[in-house]
């Protein structure tokens, strides 16, 4: 019985996870978007949850994989990071 519940729980959580949208954006030093990761100074992973009551999250990373910044956002301007509206 425990195995069946574990299997159902795993399937349910995987189905919920696949409904979320994830974007990867690349930015130069000035905060302007670049099309190629080779020209980027950092990149942003933005998570748009399927549940509209949850916060939209982002994490910025340097090319080395070191975390640059993380937090929540209301909207991301995909052309100019200076116009992005953070939450909190």
C-alpha positions as a Markdown table, in Angstrom:
| # | Residue | x | y | z |
|---|---|---|---|---|
| 1 | Unk | 0.0 | 0.0 | 0.0 |
| 2 | Unk | 2.8 | 2.4 | 0.8 |
| 3 | Unk | 4.4 | 1.7 | -2.5 |
| 4 | Unk | 1.2 | 2.5 | -4.3 |
| 5 | Unk | 0.8 | 5.8 | -2.4 |
| 6 | Unk | 4.4 | 6.7 | -3.1 |
| 7 | Unk | 3.9 | 6.0 | -6.8 |
| 8 | Unk | 0.7 | 8.1 | -7.0 |
| 9 | Unk | 2.4 | 10.9 | -5.1 |
| 10 | Unk | 5.4 | 10.8 | -7.5 |
| 11 | Unk | 3.2 | 10.8 | -10.6 |
| 12 | Unk | 1.1 | 13.7 | -9.3 |
| 13 | Unk | 4.1 | 15.9 | -8.4 |
| 14 | Unk | 5.8 | 15.2 | -11.8 |
| 15 | Unk | 2.6 | 16.1 | -13.6 |
| 16 | Unk | 2.3 | 19.4 | -11.6 |
| 17 | Unk | 5.9 | 20.2 | -12.3 |
| 18 | Unk | 5.6 | 19.8 | -16.1 |
| 19 | Unk | 2.9 | 22.4 | -16.2 |
| 20 | Unk | 5.3 | 25.2 | -15.1 |
| 21 | Unk | 7.1 | 27.3 | -17.7 |
| 22 | Unk | 10.8 | 27.9 | -17.4 |
| 23 | Unk | 12.6 | 30.6 | -19.4 |
| 24 | Unk | 16.4 | 31.1 | -19.7 |
| 25 | Unk | 17.5 | 34.7 | -20.6 |
| 26 | Unk | 21.0 | 35.9 | -21.3 |
| 27 | Unk | 22.2 | 39.4 | -20.3 |
| 28 | Unk | 25.3 | 41.5 | -20.9 |
| 29 | Unk | 27.0 | 43.7 | -18.2 |
| 30 | Unk | 24.6 | 46.6 | -18.9 |
| 31 | Unk | 21.5 | 44.4 | -18.3 |
| 32 | Unk | 20.5 | 44.2 | -22.0 |
| 33 | Unk | 19.5 | 40.9 | -23.4 |
| 34 | Unk | 21.8 | 39.1 | -25.8 |
| 35 | Unk | 20.8 | 36.3 | -28.0 |
| 36 | Unk | 23.9 | 34.1 | -27.6 |
| 37 | Unk | 25.2 | 32.7 | -24.3 |
| 38 | Unk | 28.8 | 33.4 | -25.4 |
| 39 | Unk | 28.2 | 37.1 | -25.2 |
| 40 | Unk | 26.4 | 37.1 | -21.9 |
| 41 | Unk | 27.8 | 38.1 | -18.5 |
| 42 | Unk | 25.1 | 36.3 | -16.6 |
| 43 | Unk | 22.0 | 34.3 | -17.3 |
| 44 | Unk | 18.6 | 34.2 | -15.6 |
| 45 | Unk | 16.3 | 31.2 | -15.1 |
| 46 | Unk | 12.7 | 32.4 | -14.6 |
| 47 | Unk | 10.0 | 30.1 | -13.3 |
| 48 | Unk | 6.4 | 30.8 | -14.1 |
| 49 | Unk | 4.3 | 28.5 | -11.9 |
| 50 | Unk | 1.1 | 26.9 | -13.2 |
| 51 | Unk | -0.7 | 27.9 | -10.0 |
| 52 | Unk | -1.3 | 31.7 | -10.4 |
| 53 | Unk | -1.3 | 32.2 | -6.6 |
| 54 | Unk | 2.4 | 31.2 | -6.3 |
| 55 | Unk | 5.2 | 33.7 | -6.7 |
| 56 | Unk | 7.2 | 33.8 | -10.0 |
| 57 | Unk | 10.8 | 33.1 | -9.1 |
| 58 | Unk | 14.1 | 33.9 | -10.8 |
| 59 | Unk | 17.7 | 33.0 | -10.2 |
| 60 | Unk | 20.7 | 34.7 | -11.9 |
| 61 | Unk | 23.9 | 32.9 | -12.4 |
| 62 | Unk | 27.4 | 33.7 | -13.6 |
| 63 | Unk | 28.9 | 31.5 | -16.3 |
| 64 | Unk | 30.9 | 29.7 | -13.5 |
| 65 | Unk | 27.6 | 28.6 | -12.0 |
| 66 | Unk | 27.9 | 30.9 | -9.0 |
| 67 | Unk | 24.6 | 32.4 | -7.9 |
| 68 | Unk | 24.5 | 36.1 | -8.7 |
| 69 | Unk | 21.0 | 37.0 | -7.4 |
| 70 | Unk | 17.6 | 35.3 | -6.7 |
| 71 | Unk | 14.2 | 36.5 | -5.8 |
| 72 | Unk | 10.6 | 37.0 | -7.0 |
| 73 | Unk | 9.3 | 39.1 | -9.8 |
| 74 | Unk | 6.0 | 40.6 | -11.1 |
| 75 | Unk | 7.2 | 40.9 | -14.7 |
| 76 | Unk | 10.5 | 40.5 | -16.6 |
| 77 | Unk | 11.4 | 42.8 | -19.5 |
| 78 | Unk | 13.1 | 40.4 | -21.8 |
| 79 | Unk | 14.8 | 43.2 | -23.7 |
| 80 | Unk | 16.1 | 45.4 | -20.8 |
| 81 | Unk | 16.7 | 44.0 | -17.3 |
| 82 | Unk | 16.5 | 47.5 | -15.9 |
| 83 | Unk | 12.8 | 47.6 | -16.6 |
| 84 | Unk | 12.1 | 44.3 | -14.8 |
| 85 | Unk | 9.7 | 44.7 | -11.8 |
| 86 | Unk | 10.8 | 42.7 | -8.8 |
| 87 | Unk | 8.5 | 41.6 | -6.0 |
| 88 | Unk | 9.7 | 42.1 | -2.4 |
